[in-house]
Amino acid sequence: MARPQGSELMEKLVALCKRRGFIFPASEIYGGINGFWDYGPLGVQLKNNLRDRWWRDLVECPPIGPDGTPLDVVGVDSSIIQNPKTWHASGHVGGFSDPMVDCRVSKRRYRADHILVYRPTEGADIHPSYAFLEGQTDGMAKKMKKALRGAALEERFETVALVDLPLDAYALIIGPDATEPGTLTEPREFNLMFKTFVGATSGEDNVAYLRPETAQGIFLNYKNVLDTSRVKMPFGIAQVGKSFRNEVTPRNFIFRSREFEQMEMEWFCAPDEAAQWYKFWTQHRLEWWKSLGVRPENLILREHDSDELAHYAKEGEGTYDIEYAWPFVQGFGELEGVAHRGNFDLKQHQEHSGTKMEFFDPNTRERFVPHVIEPAAGLTRGVLLLLLEAYDVDDNRPSPELMRFQPRLAPIKAGIFPLTRKDGLPEVARKLYMELRQDHVCQFDEKQSIGKRYARMDEAGTPWCITVDHDTLSDQGVTVRDRDTGSQQRVALDQVARFVEDGLKQGV
Ligand code: GAP
């Protein structure tokens, strides 16, 4: 069987994630809760590995800048709940919303800007118009063809965005989950921030928000970092952590959820250097994703159209998205945004808090509020990318599904097996396991046949299976099986640690 594509790939992947303990629906025993997911033993390990790789490559060992010296980047870990004035200043209380429409019959709610409509072209005698959600094109076309009894679709219909249609057209539109026209409400703006209350009373005075992005916690600490660490302009502050958005239509597994994790960096620089840094970071971030083994043809850079720009994006400079070929979108969809935020955020916080955000450059003796370039990636969305890139099928194996993670990102690096549970083999294998686990996540497994143990490790994406057999007792060697090729080689027991170490460096 060939590797599945599109919705079939997603179905298989979601099933494997559940079966093997990568990702579970949150509060499953109570029927789940839409837009929330839990990470199981393999999933949390994979997520941590991606997070650690980002942190290592950006904060602990930052990239080399255009002048050949390492850049200055430091980390912070700020509170999820901040003073609510933060979100007034940042524009999120006023402007962080999506347009949504409700279906009066199906009771479903949709992002208005995600709905497309098949509309009769001028002169076509067919009514009404059919609405569908982005990414459902194939299914929708089939439904339409059936309704038209095979007549050529394209000649009589065109696709338009719902938000581009006048409100009086809504009476003729059949919603994505409806059978009769006229059930969609007109779009309303819906603020995406989760509200909560701080303290014992729950009045308007105690309202606080769960952060919808990690970025603001960085802006709030910009002065603290500048005053207490040895960073010099230009420099970056990075943060990884949870963000919360009450998404109108969470979907596509962990792609768009209501609780997720971000990996963001704010790069502070002189205004006249911002354009150059913007180019630098856009390119650098694209290359970074490729360095994780993502197939280059699955990644593109796309500039936002002017009507897509976030409220903080600097006019004329725009925002680039690094996009991935997700199986549920036509073409490509967002993985990471790289935005030129200008000095919007620092100026807003300066104004709302009264704290000066200026930087004094001792060389030029100039004062300025720094401009900011922001590479903002989704950690959990990145996990979905790694899962999709890794998923493969090989019918020549005991269990055909396998995950081809880059070894450094794999949740388990090596499986260690005694061939049988007697003749002293478990003792030797356990000794090797105790040695390897000092430096790597390994699993000792002596249950069932070797074939079944290989299959378990293939599905977990473990790059190497190491078997202690009867020959080990005489030749002091073990058999190492490679996940990707299935090939086996003999490695001396005292060289196994070095073998794994070398293997982990591949592709780095
Ligand atoms: N500070 C800028 C910012 O938050 P964004 O484009 O809204 O920008 C950055 O978010 C990244 O966070 C996105 O590229 C995506 O990877 C991830 N992300 C955003 N919303 C998400 C959601 N609801 N579920 C999962 N990941 C999300």
Residues whose N, C-alpha, C, O or C-beta is under 5 A from the ligand:
A	BS01	GAP	P212 E213 A215 R245 E247 I254 F255 R256 S257 F260 Q262 E334 L335 E336 G337 A376 A377 G378 R381
